[in-house]
Amino acid sequence: MVLSLNPVDELKKRFNPKAAKGISATYLIQILGPNGGKWLTKINDGKLELTEHDGSKNAQYDCSISISAEDLELIMTGKLSAVTAAMSGMLSIDGELGLAMQLLPIFFPGQSPSIG
């Protein structure tokens, strides 16, 4: 499968600063496959900084998320929900689940889980 989206560019386009207001966390996002790589994703009170991770063991992050490029494209195109991907093991989270869940309204507003 040839990806039509560059995952990092797409995440930058989707970033919702209003949804990220008041959030301060750093994520290591690993995308496996074509256009893949590792990026430190810093969200600080409505601002986004994405930098390619150099593999350094000294990198500080609060939560790590790993997904294949193909599965990420399915999420970005609305063919798969991020919650379903996480529950089925397609998307793996290492760290606090709550931090990972904070990314839903920031990058995938229509996929926020309902509470209550």
PyMOL commands that set and color helices and strands:
alter all, ss='L'
color gray80, all
select helices_A, chain A and resi 7-14+69-76+82-87+97-101+103-107+109-111
alter helices_A, ss='H'
color red, helices_A
select strands_A, chain A and resi 24-32+37-44+47-52+63-68+91-95
alter strands_A, ss='S'
color yellow, strands_A
deselect
rebuild
show_as cartoon
